[in-house]
Amino acid sequence: MINMAKKPLKYYLMIPGPTPIPTRVLAAMNHEMIGHRGPLFSKVMKEVMDGLRWAYQTKNEIFIYPSSGTGGMEVAVVNTLSPGDKVIICNIGAFGARFVKICKAYGIDVNDLKFERGKPADPAILEAELKKGPVKAVLFQQNETSTGVVNDVETLAKTVRKVQPEALIVVDAVSGLLAAPLKTDEWDLDVVVSGSQKAFMVPPGIAAVSISARAWKAYEVSKCPKHYWDFGLMKEEAPKGHTYTTPPESLIFGMRESLKMLQEEGMENILARHKFNRDLLRTAAKALGLKLLAEDSCASPAVTAICPPDGIDGEEVRKLMREDFGVEVAPGQGELKGKIFRIGHLGYVDSLDLIGAFAALEVLFKRLGAKINFGAGVKAAMELL
């Protein structure tokens, strides 16, 4: 007989996106629809754009598309590149590989610069590749969600500017923006992509893309086919506070509120919160004797990839965490499927959420017969509070 007292009553979302939504954001989304070509909506859009520029640390133009983060990645490619253009993609995981697929779909000549899974892109290797000949662009992730690795964006950008000053720098910051430092203007980044469902604490459906003056020049000669994604069509509407297509109004109301919350907290505190959550989870995992995929030097402040104890499959961990405790953790992707599971700690997630999820993990491993020092992880985490 099932002991119903031990069945989960609540659902705990502990993946690296979508992330939990604050009550303030949910309430803001419960707004009546308004005319998206009228002055009320234009005012909302202005507030959102001002907030996004604050988040991106940029004065560049930003467009928002009704889309996932992958759509934003495609926006970056089709508006700045042409078939036959040579690009370097620093591929450190599943989303680096996605950049490769997008570029190849448009006939772009890709140098797929692969790095070991669990490692960041090496600026020295990138520099050597850049010295082999001119490229139109270098594309990479700020944060590789599939492996829990954060790239050194500043150093990678400096490397590009040192060797090929006019090459475009395209950054997928979907899971990294507001979790790890990113300074669009100071680091001279040309196109930066983000998504609403990560540290912005809004449901999926908005991709935001920033465009530098260098990227606008590239747009003028880009030959990739485009319509829905076209920068030019968005630029025509932007001065009026409009978008080319019908916008996802509820999400935009939510984004406006989330940006207010984030600005109230302050950038320094936001980044410190994500760093603390990362360190807390990694401390707990190490105390329990678990192996982590990423080293401390490149560990993501958004998500941690954990290897299960010997003899335990990562997919079984996910299944039982959900069924027995109501805790949703993320899978390994591609070649890492079953070898790792991932716990998200970005957005509206705090230290007690993480300690609770890790307590469930310890109980599960004990049930499965893993050789662990039961309770050591939670104890180590609590000592950091």
Sequence and secondary structure as in RCSB ss.txt:
>XXXX:A:sequence
MINMAKKPLKYYLMIPGPTPIPTRVLAAMNHEMIGHRGPLFSKVMKEVMDGLRWAYQTKNEIFIYPSSGTGGMEV
AVVNTLSPGDKVIICNIGAFGARFVKICKAYGIDVNDLKFERGKPADPAILEAELKKGPVKAVLFQQNETSTGVV
NDVETLAKTVRKVQPEALIVVDAVSGLLAAPLKTDEWDLDVVVSGSQKAFMVPPGIAAVSISARAWKAYEVSKCP
KHYWDFGLMKEEAPKGHTYTTPPESLIFGMRESLKMLQEEGMENILARHKFNRDLLRTAAKALGLKLLAEDSCAS
PAVTAICPPDGIDGEEVRKLMREDFGVEVAPGQGELKGKIFRIGHLGYVDSLDLIGAFAALEVLFKRLGAKINFG
AGVKAAMELL
>XXXX:A:secstr
   GGGS  S EE SSSS    HHHHHHHS     TTSHHHHHHHHHHHHHHHHHHT  SEEEEEES HHHHHHH
HHHHH  TT EEEEEE SHHHHHHHHHHHHTT EEEEEE  TTS   HHHHHHHHTTS  SEEEEESEETTTTEE
  HHHHHHHHHHH TTSEEEEE TTTBTTB   TTTTT SEEEEETTSTT   S EEEEEE HHHHHHHHH  S 
 STT HHHHHHHGGGT  SS   HHHHHHHHHHHHHHHHH HHHHHHHHHHHHHHHHHHHHHTT EESS GGGB 
SSEEEEE  TT  HHHHHHHHHHHH EE EE  GGGBTTBEEEE  SS  HHHHHHHHHHHHHHHHHTT    TT
HHHHHHHTT 
